[in-house]
């Protein structure tokens, strides 16, 4: 009986740090992007609801596959079991994670 791997993916998006758990992750056909499939969210069997994970669930509701730009990914880990997914606001001061610099040349900018 083979057990499927679980991956923890941490990436930056619009000034927020996302932490997701997924069963499938790979570099696909779309150049420069990592594909994430089969997102895993914790089962809420108790009365307590985590608002951070609920926000994440609502943002990725109905998503079959997500394409994350390679330069936005901070870390990918293979883990033994899934944890709580979350979205963390990045502070301007005191944070140790920052957005990778954007491109120097942007198409269509003639100046």
Backbone as JSON, one array per atom type, in Angstrom:
{
  "sequence": "XXXXXXXXXXXXXXXXXXXXXXXXXXXXXXXXXXXXXXXXXXXXXXXXXXXXXXXXXXXXXXXXXXXXXXXXXXXXXXXXXXXXXXXXXXXXXXXXXXXXXXXXXXXXXXX",
  "N": [[0.84, -1.16, 0.0], [0.81, 2.04, -1.03], [1.6, 5.25, 0.19], [0.42, 8.5, -0.35], [2.38, 11.41, -0.88], [2.6, 14.41, 1.09], [2.72, 17.87, 0.7], [4.01, 20.93, 1.9], [3.54, 24.17, 0.97], [4.9, 27.31, 0.73], [4.32, 30.58, -0.18], [4.56, 33.91, -1.64], [2.1, 36.43, -2.16], [0.73, 39.31, -3.28], [1.63, 40.9, -1.04], [1.14, 39.18, 1.05], [1.76, 36.21, 2.95], [1.33, 32.97, 2.04], [0.41, 29.76, 3.19], [0.08, 26.58, 2.21], [-1.24, 23.24, 1.93], [-0.76, 20.37, -0.02], [-1.36, 17.54, -2.2], [-0.26, 17.01, -4.67], [2.39, 18.37, -6.48], [4.25, 20.05, -8.9], [6.52, 20.97, -11.6], [5.02, 22.16, -14.31], [3.72, 22.34, -17.69], [3.49, 25.03, -18.22], [5.73, 27.47, -18.53], [7.91, 28.64, -15.99], [6.2, 28.45, -13.86], [4.89, 26.75, -10.99], [2.88, 23.96, -10.53], [0.12, 23.28, -8.49], [-1.88, 20.85, -7.09], [-4.81, 19.17, -5.78], [-5.45, 20.37, -3.18], [-5.22, 20.48, 0.37], [-7.26, 20.81, 3.13], [-7.77, 21.27, 6.6], [-9.92, 19.12, 8.45], [-12.77, 20.18, 10.03], [-13.9, 19.0, 12.76], [-14.7, 19.77, 15.17], [-16.34, 22.29, 17.21], [-14.95, 24.65, 17.18], [-13.79, 27.05, 14.93], [-11.29, 27.93, 12.69], [-10.51, 31.1, 11.7], [-8.49, 31.94, 9.93], [-7.91, 29.72, 8.31], [-10.41, 29.32, 7.19], [-10.66, 31.59, 5.61], [-8.71, 31.04, 3.74], [-9.77, 28.7, 2.61], [-12.1, 29.74, 1.41], [-10.97, 31.44, -0.49], [-9.72, 29.64, -2.23], [-11.79, 28.04, -3.05], [-13.35, 25.8, -5.2], [-11.14, 25.6, -6.87], [-9.28, 23.74, -9.05], [-6.67, 23.36, -9.94], [-3.72, 25.14, -9.25], [-1.56, 27.67, -10.38], [1.51, 28.76, -9.5], [3.81, 31.39, -9.57], [7.29, 30.75, -10.0], [9.19, 32.49, -8.84], [7.82, 33.51, -6.71], [7.63, 31.61, -4.8], [8.56, 30.64, -1.6], [9.27, 28.43, -0.09], [9.2, 24.83, -0.27], [8.13, 21.96, 1.26], [8.25, 18.47, 1.96], [6.07, 16.79, 3.97], [5.1, 14.84, 6.89], [2.43, 14.84, 7.78], [-0.57, 16.78, 7.21], [-0.98, 20.23, 8.12], [-2.29, 23.24, 9.59], [-3.47, 25.38, 7.16], [-2.72, 28.74, 6.18], [-3.0, 32.35, 5.89], [-0.82, 34.97, 6.07], [-0.35, 38.3, 6.98], [2.17, 40.43, 5.81], [4.4, 42.43, 7.54], [5.62, 45.78, 7.21], [7.84, 46.6, 8.7], [10.3, 44.86, 10.54], [9.81, 42.32, 9.52], [11.02, 39.19, 8.2], [10.78, 38.2, 5.7], [10.67, 39.02, 2.35], [9.36, 40.42, -0.7], [10.48, 39.17, -3.8], [12.52, 41.07, -6.01], [10.92, 42.8, -8.71], [10.73, 42.62, -12.37], [13.22, 44.42, -14.26], [12.82, 45.48, -16.75], [9.81, 46.25, -18.25], [7.41, 45.12, -20.49], [6.09, 47.21, -23.08], [6.57, 49.63, -21.93], [7.87, 52.45, -22.93], [9.59, 54.4, -22.01]],
  "CA": [[0.0, 0.0, 0.0], [1.64, 3.24, -1.1], [1.02, 6.43, 0.8], [0.71, 9.7, -1.12], [3.13, 12.45, -0.18], [1.94, 15.67, 1.39], [3.67, 18.96, 0.56], [3.68, 22.25, 2.44], [4.03, 25.17, 0.03], [4.83, 28.67, 1.25], [4.59, 31.53, -1.26], [4.14, 35.29, -1.48], [1.11, 36.91, -3.12], [0.17, 40.61, -2.95], [2.0, 41.32, 0.3], [0.72, 38.19, 2.05], [2.46, 34.94, 2.92], [0.38, 31.87, 2.01], [0.91, 28.44, 3.54], [-0.9, 25.6, 1.72], [-0.87, 21.83, 1.91], [-1.26, 19.74, -1.24], [-0.87, 16.18, -2.47], [0.49, 17.0, -5.94], [3.09, 19.61, -6.84], [5.25, 19.77, -9.92], [6.71, 21.97, -12.63], [4.21, 21.71, -15.43], [4.01, 22.8, -19.04], [3.52, 26.49, -18.25], [7.09, 27.82, -18.14], [8.07, 29.6, -14.91], [5.17, 28.26, -12.84], [4.77, 25.47, -10.31], [1.47, 23.57, -10.45], [-0.3, 22.69, -7.22], [-3.19, 20.19, -7.22], [-5.34, 18.44, -4.62], [-5.22, 21.13, -1.95], [-5.71, 19.81, 1.58], [-7.68, 21.68, 4.22], [-8.08, 20.5, 7.81], [-11.32, 18.8, 8.7], [-13.26, 20.78, 11.26], [-14.84, 18.1, 13.42], [-15.1, 20.39, 16.43], [-17.12, 23.51, 17.1], [-14.03, 25.75, 16.97], [-13.48, 27.3, 13.53], [-10.12, 28.79, 12.52], [-10.83, 32.08, 10.66], [-7.42, 32.02, 8.93], [-8.08, 28.63, 7.35], [-11.67, 29.57, 6.49], [-10.35, 32.59, 4.58], [-7.96, 30.32, 2.72], [-10.73, 27.81, 1.93], [-12.99, 30.52, 0.55], [-10.2, 31.96, -1.63], [-9.4, 28.55, -3.14], [-12.98, 27.23, -3.29], [-13.57, 25.47, -6.6], [-9.88, 25.58, -7.62], [-8.81, 22.39, -9.36], [-5.21, 23.42, -10.07], [-3.24, 26.51, -9.09], [-0.25, 27.91, -10.97], [2.21, 29.74, -8.69], [5.1, 31.76, -10.2], [8.45, 30.2, -9.29], [9.89, 33.5, -8.06], [7.01, 33.84, -5.53], [7.7, 30.51, -3.84], [9.57, 30.79, -0.56], [9.73, 27.11, 0.36], [8.36, 23.65, -0.47], [8.57, 20.87, 2.13], [7.46, 17.24, 2.02], [5.8, 16.61, 5.39], [4.46, 13.58, 7.25], [0.98, 15.04, 7.83], [-0.94, 18.16, 6.94], [-1.19, 21.14, 9.24], [-3.25, 24.31, 9.33], [-3.11, 26.34, 6.14], [-3.0, 30.08, 6.67], [-2.54, 33.52, 5.18], [-0.22, 35.88, 7.04], [-0.03, 39.64, 6.48], [3.57, 40.77, 6.01], [4.57, 43.79, 8.04], [6.68, 46.55, 6.55], [9.01, 46.62, 9.57], [10.53, 43.71, 11.4], [9.6, 41.04, 8.86], [12.24, 38.61, 7.63], [10.44, 37.71, 4.37], [10.33, 40.14, 1.48], [9.04, 40.08, -2.07], [11.6, 39.17, -4.74], [12.38, 42.24, -6.88], [10.25, 42.6, -9.99], [11.6, 42.77, -13.54], [13.71, 45.76, -14.53], [12.17, 45.88, -18.0], [8.42, 45.83, -18.39], [6.99, 45.3, -21.89], [5.14, 48.28, -23.33], [7.01, 50.87, -21.29], [8.87, 52.99, -23.86], [10.38, 55.45, -21.38]],
  "C": [[0.9, 1.24, 0.0], [0.87, 4.43, -0.53], [1.4, 7.65, -0.03], [1.43, 10.73, -0.27], [2.26, 13.67, 0.05], [3.01, 16.75, 1.38], [3.13, 20.22, 1.21], [4.34, 23.26, 1.53], [3.82, 26.55, 0.65], [5.21, 29.61, 0.11], [4.03, 32.91, -0.94], [3.13, 35.65, -2.55], [0.52, 38.21, -2.58], [0.4, 41.01, -1.49], [1.56, 40.39, 1.41], [1.51, 36.91, 1.85], [1.43, 33.82, 3.05], [1.08, 30.58, 2.4], [-0.19, 27.44, 3.2], [-0.34, 24.19, 1.86], [-1.53, 21.19, 0.7], [-0.67, 18.35, -1.41], [-0.03, 16.12, -3.74], [1.1, 18.37, -6.18], [4.19, 19.27, -7.83], [5.4, 20.97, -10.85], [6.0, 21.45, -13.87], [4.65, 22.29, -16.75], [4.09, 24.32, -19.16], [4.84, 26.97, -17.67], [7.11, 28.87, -17.03], [7.05, 29.47, -13.79], [5.25, 26.86, -12.24], [3.28, 25.18, -10.18], [1.2, 22.88, -9.13], [-1.7, 22.13, -7.41], [-3.55, 19.5, -5.92], [-4.98, 19.14, -3.31], [-5.88, 20.43, -0.78], [-6.05, 20.88, 2.61], [-8.06, 20.8, 5.39], [-9.57, 20.27, 7.95], [-11.73, 19.39, 10.03], [-14.32, 19.89, 11.88], [-15.32, 18.68, 14.74], [-15.88, 21.67, 16.16], [-16.22, 24.71, 16.79], [-13.66, 25.85, 15.49], [-12.31, 28.28, 13.46], [-10.41, 29.79, 11.4], [-9.76, 32.18, 9.57], [-7.59, 30.93, 7.87], [-9.38, 28.79, 6.57], [-11.48, 30.58, 5.37], [-9.62, 31.94, 3.42], [-8.88, 29.39, 1.92], [-11.62, 28.58, 0.98], [-12.24, 31.08, -0.66], [-9.93, 30.87, -2.66], [-10.59, 27.61, -3.39], [-13.17, 27.02, -4.8], [-12.31, 25.43, -7.46], [-9.44, 24.14, -7.81], [-7.28, 22.34, -9.36], [-4.81, 24.89, -9.95], [-1.83, 26.6, -9.65], [0.41, 29.05, -10.19], [3.53, 30.09, -9.38], [6.28, 31.28, -9.35], [9.12, 31.24, -8.39], [9.09, 33.93, -6.82], [7.11, 32.77, -4.45], [8.86, 30.73, -2.88], [10.15, 29.43, -0.22], [8.7, 26.04, 0.01], [8.94, 22.53, 0.38], [7.67, 19.66, 1.93], [7.31, 16.92, 3.5], [5.08, 15.29, 5.63], [2.94, 13.69, 7.31], [0.67, 16.51, 7.64], [-1.14, 18.94, 8.23], [-2.26, 22.15, 8.87], [-2.71, 25.22, 8.23], [-3.46, 27.73, 6.65], [-2.49, 31.14, 5.7], [-2.04, 34.5, 6.23], [0.08, 37.2, 6.36], [1.44, 39.91, 6.78], [3.65, 42.22, 6.49], [5.72, 44.47, 7.32], [7.97, 46.53, 7.37], [9.11, 45.31, 10.34], [10.3, 42.36, 10.75], [10.9, 40.51, 8.29], [11.98, 37.98, 6.27], [10.06, 38.91, 3.53], [10.09, 39.63, 0.07], [10.29, 40.14, -2.93], [11.44, 40.37, -5.67], [11.74, 41.89, -8.21], [11.21, 42.81, -11.15], [12.01, 44.22, -13.74], [13.02, 46.31, -15.77], [10.74, 45.37, -18.0], [7.97, 46.1, -19.82], [5.97, 46.43, -22.01], [5.5, 49.61, -22.69], [8.15, 51.43, -22.12], [9.79, 54.03, -23.23], [11.68, 54.95, -20.84]]
}
